[in-house]
Amino acid sequence: MAQPGAYSGGPPQPWNPGMGGAIPQDMRQGQGPPRAPAGGGPPPPPPPQMQGMPRFSGYEQVGGFDQMAYMPPPPPPPPPQDPPPMEFTDIAQLDAQGCKAAMLQYVSENCCYGSKPAKEMTITNHKGITALHYILETFGESRSTGYKTEPYKGGFVDGPENGPPPPPWAIPCQPDSMFKDDTKKIEVPHTASVKPCHSCHARGWDLCWRCHGWGQVICTQCDGRGFKHITDPQGNPTTVVCSCGGDGKERCTTCGGDGRITCDTCKGYAQLKCFIQLKVKYDNHKDDHILERSDLPDELVRQVGGKLIFEQVLPMVPPIVAYPVKEINDNSIRLVNKHRGAWPNERCLSQRQTLRGVPVTEVNYTWENVNSRFWVYGFERKVYCPDYPQQCCCGCSVL
C-alpha cells in the first residue's frame, strides 16, 4: 500500500481493452464460451474490508464503507429566559359585491359551468370569517460519517500525516437556505489514503461477466450449431451456414471480444482513494394547526395566501400564549412541546412560528328555486362551491 500523501510522478493511466496482452488462459471460466445471459448485468462488487483502515480520534463510531453512522450533536443552548413580546395584526373581510365578482371569476375558469346562476343569483347573506393557520417549523442539522472510495487518478491525498482530523461537528458547513431541506457531502480532512482496488485485485479490469473471459458467446442465431434450418423461396426446407461462420460462436458485445471489462469500482485506475465522508443533512420539520369554524375543508386554507398576523424566528421559539383565541395558544403549546427533543440526532439551528389569517366569506344565495351557499377564501379569492346549480359535464351548451 502506498503511503498517504506521498504520491508523486505522473498521473496513473486507466486500463483499456488490449493493454497488457491477451487474458491468461487459466483465468477464463468454464470449458468454452457460455450462452449469453438473458439480461441484467454483473452483481455489484462487495465493499472493501475495514480491516487495516486507520482509526481516528472522534470517529470511533464511523460507519463502514457506504454505511453512514450518526454523530451525536452537541447539547442545545438553554432557552431564552425573557422571550420577546408578541404583537398581532388583524385582517379585513369581503362585501357582497366582492363575493359575486369572485363567483363570476370562478365560473369563467370552469368551461363547463353555466354562467347564468352566477349572473342572476341573489346574495341573501354573507358572513366574514378569519381562518387561522398556525405553522411551526424546526430547522435541524444532522451529521453522519462513513468510509467512501473513489478511483485514485493522481494528485494530492490529504492523509493523517497532515494532522488529526477535526471533530465531525467542528467542520464548517452552512445550508444554502434556511428552512429548506438540503444535503451536503464533505471529505473529512486528513483521513484519506490510497489502497489497491479490492474489486479487481489492482488490475484495473475484471473478467467480462457476459462471456466469462472468452471474448465469445454461443451464437444466438443458431444456438451453437453453426447452421440454421430455413425454407427457400420455393417453400422447400434447407440447411444453411449461420452468419456466425459455422463455428457456433459470436463476438461478445460487452467486452468487444477482449474477455475483460474495465473495473467499475476503480474505473481502470487499479487504486482507490479511501476517506471518511461527512454527510450533513438539513431537514425542515413542519407542523401546523388550522382553526376554521365554517364547513370549508381545512386543507383549502393551506393552499391560499393570507395576511401575516405574527411571525417569530429564534433559536428556540416560546409558544404563543397571549393570542385572544385560546385554541391557537393551546395548539402552539402542543406543537412546541412536540418539537422539543423530537429529533435526537439533530442539532436545532432555528425555529420559526407563523400565524396567518386567511379571509373566508360564507355566502348564502338564491337562484330560481335553489337556496344554497358557497365560500370565498384566500387573498386570491378562490371559490369553493360544490353545489353549483349548473355543472354541465356532458357538453358545454349551457350559457
C-alpha positions as CSV (number, residue, x, y, z in Angstrom):
1,M,0.0,0.0,0.0
2,A,1.3,3.4,-0.9
3,Q,2.0,5.8,1.9
4,P,-0.7,8.6,2.4
5,G,0.3,11.9,1.0
6,A,3.5,10.5,-0.7
7,Y,2.1,10.1,-4.2
8,S,4.3,11.6,-6.9
9,G,5.1,11.2,-10.6
10,G,2.7,11.4,-13.5
11,P,-1.0,10.6,-13.2
12,P,-1.9,6.9,-13.4
13,Q,-3.3,5.7,-16.7
14,P,-6.5,3.7,-16.7
15,W,-6.6,0.2,-18.2
16,N,-8.1,-0.1,-21.7
17,P,-9.0,-3.2,-23.7
18,G,-5.9,-4.8,-25.2
19,M,-3.5,-3.4,-22.7
20,G,-1.1,-6.0,-21.2
21,G,-1.6,-8.6,-23.9
22,A,-4.3,-11.3,-24.0
23,I,-6.1,-12.5,-21.0
24,P,-4.3,-15.5,-19.3
25,Q,-6.0,-18.8,-20.4
26,D,-6.2,-20.1,-16.8
27,M,-8.4,-17.1,-15.8
28,R,-11.2,-18.0,-18.1
29,Q,-14.2,-19.6,-16.5
30,G,-15.7,-22.8,-17.9
31,Q,-14.7,-25.1,-20.7
32,G,-15.7,-22.7,-23.5
33,P,-17.7,-19.7,-24.5
34,P,-21.0,-19.7,-22.5
35,R,-24.5,-18.8,-23.5
36,A,-25.1,-15.1,-23.2
37,P,-27.3,-14.3,-20.1
38,A,-30.8,-13.2,-20.9
39,G,-30.4,-9.8,-19.3
40,G,-29.2,-7.8,-16.3
41,G,-25.5,-7.3,-15.6
42,P,-22.8,-8.2,-13.1
43,P,-23.6,-8.2,-9.4
44,P,-22.3,-5.1,-7.5
45,P,-18.9,-5.7,-6.0
46,P,-18.7,-6.0,-2.2
47,P,-17.3,-3.0,-0.3
48,P,-13.7,-3.0,0.8
49,Q,-12.8,-4.7,4.1
50,M,-12.5,-2.3,7.1
51,Q,-9.5,-4.4,8.3
52,G,-6.4,-2.3,8.2
53,M,-8.2,1.0,7.8
54,P,-6.8,3.8,10.0
55,R,-8.7,4.9,13.1
56,F,-9.2,8.5,14.1
57,S,-10.0,10.1,17.4
58,G,-13.5,11.5,17.4
59,Y,-14.6,9.0,14.7
60,E,-14.8,5.8,16.8
61,Q,-18.4,5.3,15.7
62,V,-17.7,6.0,12.0
63,G,-19.7,3.8,9.6
64,G,-18.1,1.3,7.3
65,F,-17.8,1.6,3.5
66,D,-21.1,3.0,2.2
67,Q,-22.6,2.8,5.7
68,M,-23.2,6.1,7.4
69,A,-23.4,6.4,11.2
70,Y,-24.9,9.4,13.0
71,M,-22.6,11.6,15.1
72,P,-24.3,12.8,18.3
73,P,-24.9,16.5,18.1
74,P,-23.7,18.9,20.8
75,P,-26.1,19.8,23.6
76,P,-28.6,22.5,22.7
77,P,-28.3,26.0,24.2
78,P,-30.6,26.9,27.0
79,P,-33.9,28.6,26.0
80,P,-34.2,32.4,26.5
81,Q,-35.4,33.4,29.9
82,D,-37.3,36.5,28.6
83,P,-39.0,35.8,25.3
84,P,-39.6,38.9,23.1
85,P,-43.1,40.5,23.2
86,M,-45.6,39.3,20.6
87,E,-47.8,41.7,18.5
88,F,-50.7,40.6,16.4
89,T,-52.5,42.2,13.5
90,D,-56.0,41.7,12.0
91,I,-57.5,41.3,8.5
92,A,-60.5,42.7,6.6
93,Q,-63.4,40.9,5.0
94,L,-65.3,40.9,1.6
95,D,-68.5,42.7,0.9
96,A,-71.4,41.3,-1.2
97,Q,-70.2,42.8,-4.5
98,G,-66.8,41.2,-4.0
99,C,-68.3,37.9,-3.3
100,K,-70.3,37.9,-6.5
101,A,-67.3,39.1,-8.5
102,A,-65.4,36.1,-7.1
103,M,-68.2,33.7,-8.2
104,L,-68.2,35.1,-11.7
105,Q,-64.4,34.6,-12.0
106,Y,-64.8,31.1,-10.6
107,V,-67.4,30.2,-13.2
108,S,-65.3,31.7,-16.0
109,E,-62.4,29.3,-15.1
110,N,-64.7,26.3,-15.4
111,C,-65.6,26.0,-19.0
112,C,-68.5,23.5,-18.4
113,Y,-70.2,25.6,-15.8
114,G,-73.2,27.7,-16.9
115,S,-72.8,31.4,-16.1
116,K,-76.5,32.1,-15.7
117,P,-76.7,31.3,-11.9
118,A,-73.6,33.4,-11.2
119,K,-75.1,36.4,-13.0
120,E,-78.6,36.1,-11.7
121,M,-78.2,34.8,-8.1
122,T,-79.3,37.0,-5.2
123,I,-77.0,37.1,-2.3
124,T,-79.1,36.9,0.8
125,N,-76.4,36.8,3.4
126,H,-72.6,36.9,3.7
127,K,-70.5,36.3,6.8
128,G,-66.8,37.0,7.1
129,I,-64.7,34.6,9.0
130,T,-60.9,34.7,9.7
131,A,-59.4,31.2,9.3
132,L,-56.3,31.0,11.5
133,H,-53.4,28.9,10.3
134,Y,-50.6,28.3,12.8
135,I,-47.3,26.9,11.5
136,L,-44.3,25.7,13.5
137,E,-41.1,24.8,11.7
138,T,-37.9,23.3,13.3
139,F,-34.8,23.5,11.1
140,G,-32.4,20.8,12.2
141,E,-29.0,19.6,11.1
142,S,-27.7,16.0,11.4
143,R,-24.2,14.8,10.7
144,S,-23.2,11.2,9.8
145,T,-19.9,9.7,8.7
146,G,-18.8,6.7,6.8
147,Y,-15.9,5.5,4.7
148,K,-16.1,6.1,1.0
149,T,-13.9,5.2,-2.0
150,E,-13.3,6.8,-5.4
151,P,-10.9,6.0,-8.2
152,Y,-7.5,7.4,-7.5
153,K,-6.5,9.4,-10.6
154,G,-3.4,11.0,-9.1
155,G,-3.0,14.2,-7.2
156,F,-2.6,15.2,-3.5
157,V,-4.0,12.9,-0.9
158,D,-4.9,14.6,2.4
159,G,-3.8,11.9,4.9
160,P,-3.2,11.7,8.6
161,E,0.4,12.9,8.2
162,N,-1.1,16.3,7.8
163,G,-2.6,16.3,11.3
164,P,-5.6,14.9,13.2
165,P,-9.0,15.2,11.6
166,P,-11.3,17.9,13.1
167,P,-14.3,16.6,15.0
168,P,-17.4,16.0,13.0
169,W,-19.3,19.0,14.4
170,A,-16.3,21.3,14.0
171,I,-16.1,21.0,10.2
172,P,-17.6,24.2,8.7
173,C,-20.8,23.8,6.7
174,Q,-23.7,26.1,6.1
175,P,-27.1,25.5,4.4
176,D,-27.8,27.3,1.2
177,S,-31.2,28.5,2.6
178,M,-32.8,28.4,6.0
179,F,-35.9,26.2,6.5
180,K,-35.3,24.2,3.3
181,D,-34.2,20.6,3.1
182,D,-30.6,20.1,1.8
183,T,-27.8,17.6,1.9
184,K,-24.0,18.3,1.6
185,K,-21.2,15.8,1.5
186,I,-17.7,16.7,2.6
187,E,-14.4,14.8,2.7
188,V,-13.2,14.8,6.3
189,P,-9.7,16.4,6.2
190,H,-6.7,14.3,7.0
191,T,-8.5,10.9,6.6
192,A,-7.5,9.9,3.1
193,S,-5.3,7.1,1.9
194,V,-4.7,5.1,-1.2
195,K,-5.3,1.3,-1.4
196,P,-5.2,-1.3,-4.2
197,C,-8.6,-1.8,-5.7
198,H,-10.2,-4.8,-3.9
199,S,-12.7,-5.5,-6.7
200,C,-10.2,-6.2,-9.5
201,H,-7.1,-7.0,-7.3
202,A,-5.4,-3.9,-8.6
203,R,-5.5,-5.0,-12.3
204,G,-7.9,-2.3,-13.5
205,W,-10.0,-4.9,-15.2
206,D,-12.4,-7.7,-14.4
207,L,-13.4,-10.8,-16.3
208,C,-16.3,-10.0,-18.6
209,W,-19.5,-11.0,-16.9
210,R,-21.1,-12.0,-20.2
211,C,-18.5,-14.2,-21.8
212,H,-16.5,-15.2,-18.7
213,G,-13.3,-14.2,-20.3
214,W,-13.6,-16.0,-23.6
215,G,-14.4,-13.0,-25.7
216,Q,-17.2,-15.0,-27.4
217,V,-20.6,-16.4,-26.5
218,I,-22.7,-19.1,-28.1
219,C,-24.4,-17.7,-31.2
220,T,-27.9,-16.7,-30.5
221,Q,-29.0,-17.3,-34.2
222,C,-28.1,-21.0,-34.4
223,D,-27.8,-21.9,-30.7
224,G,-24.2,-23.0,-31.2
225,R,-24.9,-25.5,-34.1
226,G,-23.3,-23.4,-36.8
227,F,-26.2,-23.9,-39.2
228,K,-29.9,-23.0,-39.5
229,H,-32.9,-24.7,-41.0
230,I,-34.8,-22.4,-43.3
231,T,-37.3,-22.5,-46.0
232,D,-36.2,-21.4,-49.5
233,P,-38.3,-19.2,-51.8
234,Q,-39.9,-22.3,-53.4
235,G,-41.0,-23.5,-50.0
236,N,-38.5,-26.3,-49.6
237,P,-36.8,-26.9,-46.3
238,T,-33.0,-26.5,-46.5
239,T,-30.0,-26.0,-44.2
240,V,-27.6,-23.0,-44.5
241,V,-24.5,-21.9,-42.7
242,C,-25.3,-19.4,-39.9
243,S,-24.0,-15.8,-40.1
244,C,-21.5,-16.8,-37.3
245,G,-19.4,-18.5,-40.0
246,G,-20.3,-22.0,-38.9
247,D,-18.4,-22.2,-35.6
248,G,-21.5,-21.5,-33.5
249,K,-19.9,-18.6,-31.6
250,E,-20.2,-14.8,-31.9
251,R,-18.2,-12.0,-30.6
252,C,-19.1,-10.7,-27.1
253,T,-20.7,-7.3,-27.5
254,T,-20.0,-6.4,-23.8
255,C,-16.2,-6.6,-23.9
256,G,-15.7,-6.3,-27.7
257,G,-14.0,-9.7,-27.8
258,D,-11.3,-8.9,-25.3
259,G,-12.7,-11.0,-22.5
260,R,-12.1,-8.3,-20.0
261,I,-14.0,-5.1,-19.0
262,T,-12.9,-2.0,-17.1
263,C,-13.3,-2.4,-13.4
264,D,-16.4,-0.4,-12.4
265,T,-15.1,0.3,-8.9
266,C,-11.7,1.9,-9.8
267,K,-12.6,2.8,-13.4
268,G,-9.5,1.1,-14.6
269,Y,-7.0,3.0,-12.4
270,A,-6.3,0.0,-10.2
271,Q,-6.1,2.1,-7.0
272,L,-8.7,3.7,-4.8
273,K,-8.7,6.7,-2.6
274,C,-10.3,5.8,0.7
275,F,-11.5,8.6,3.1
276,I,-14.2,9.4,5.7
277,Q,-17.1,11.3,4.2
278,L,-19.2,13.7,6.3
279,K,-22.8,13.9,5.3
280,V,-24.6,17.0,6.5
281,K,-28.3,16.8,6.2
282,Y,-30.6,19.8,6.8
283,D,-34.3,18.9,7.5
284,N,-37.2,21.3,7.9
285,H,-39.8,19.7,10.2
286,K,-43.2,21.4,9.8
287,D,-46.4,21.0,11.7
288,D,-49.5,23.2,11.6
289,H,-53.0,23.7,13.0
290,I,-55.9,25.3,11.2
291,L,-58.8,26.9,13.0
292,E,-61.7,27.4,10.6
293,R,-65.3,27.4,12.0
294,S,-67.3,27.0,8.8
295,D,-67.8,23.9,6.6
296,L,-65.0,24.9,4.2
297,P,-62.5,22.0,4.1
298,D,-59.5,22.9,6.2
299,E,-56.9,21.7,3.6
300,L,-58.0,24.6,1.3
301,V,-56.8,27.1,3.8
302,R,-53.2,25.7,3.5
303,Q,-53.2,26.4,-0.3
304,V,-54.0,30.1,-0.4
305,G,-52.5,33.3,0.6
306,G,-53.4,35.2,3.8
307,K,-52.3,38.0,6.0
308,L,-49.3,37.5,8.2
309,I,-50.6,38.1,11.8
310,F,-47.5,37.1,13.6
311,E,-44.0,35.6,12.8
312,Q,-41.1,34.8,15.0
313,V,-37.7,33.3,14.3
314,L,-35.5,32.3,17.2
315,P,-33.0,29.5,18.0
316,M,-35.9,28.1,20.0
317,V,-39.3,29.8,20.0
318,P,-41.6,30.0,23.0
319,P,-45.2,29.0,22.5
320,I,-47.8,31.6,21.8
321,V,-49.8,32.2,25.0
322,A,-51.2,35.7,24.6
323,Y,-53.3,35.4,21.4
324,P,-57.0,36.2,22.1
325,V,-58.1,32.8,20.6
326,K,-57.4,30.1,23.2
327,E,-57.3,27.3,20.6
328,I,-54.4,28.9,18.9
329,N,-52.5,29.2,22.2
330,D,-53.2,25.6,23.2
331,N,-52.0,24.2,19.9
332,S,-49.0,26.4,19.8
333,I,-48.0,25.0,23.2
334,R,-48.8,21.4,22.0
335,L,-46.6,21.7,18.8
336,V,-43.7,23.5,20.5
337,N,-43.6,20.7,23.2
338,K,-43.9,18.1,20.4
339,H,-40.8,19.5,18.6
340,R,-38.6,19.7,21.7
341,G,-36.4,16.6,21.6
342,A,-38.3,15.0,18.7
343,W,-35.1,14.6,16.6
344,P,-32.3,13.4,18.9
345,N,-29.8,13.0,16.1
346,E,-30.2,16.6,15.0
347,R,-28.9,20.0,16.2
348,C,-31.7,22.6,16.1
349,L,-30.4,25.5,14.1
350,S,-33.6,27.6,14.2
351,Q,-37.3,27.6,14.8
352,R,-40.0,29.7,13.1
353,Q,-43.6,30.1,14.1
354,T,-46.1,31.8,11.9
355,L,-49.7,32.7,12.4
356,R,-51.7,33.6,9.2
357,G,-55.1,34.9,8.9
358,V,-56.9,33.7,5.8
359,P,-60.1,35.5,4.8
360,V,-63.1,33.3,4.4
361,T,-66.5,34.6,3.5
362,E,-69.5,32.2,3.7
363,V,-72.2,33.4,1.2
364,N,-75.9,32.3,1.1
365,Y,-77.7,32.9,-2.2
366,T,-80.9,32.1,-4.1
367,W,-81.4,31.4,-7.8
368,E,-84.7,30.3,-9.2
369,N,-85.7,27.5,-6.8
370,V,-82.2,27.0,-5.4
371,N,-81.1,28.0,-1.9
372,S,-77.5,27.3,-1.3
373,R,-74.2,28.7,-0.3
374,F,-70.5,29.0,-1.3
375,W,-67.3,30.2,0.2
376,V,-64.8,32.8,-1.0
377,Y,-61.4,32.2,0.6
378,G,-57.8,33.5,0.5
379,F,-56.3,36.6,-0.9
380,E,-56.7,35.0,-4.4
381,R,-60.5,35.0,-3.8
382,K,-60.8,31.3,-4.6
383,V,-64.3,29.9,-4.6
384,Y,-65.5,26.6,-3.1
385,C,-69.0,25.8,-4.4
386,P,-69.6,22.0,-4.5
387,D,-73.3,22.5,-5.2
388,Y,-73.2,25.0,-8.1
389,P,-76.6,24.7,-9.9
390,Q,-75.3,24.3,-13.4
391,Q,-72.3,21.9,-13.7
392,C,-72.7,20.6,-17.2
393,C,-70.3,17.7,-17.7
394,C,-71.8,16.2,-20.9
395,G,-71.5,19.2,-23.1
396,C,-70.9,23.0,-22.9
397,S,-74.1,24.3,-24.3
398,V,-75.5,25.8,-21.0
399,L,-74.9,29.6,-21.1
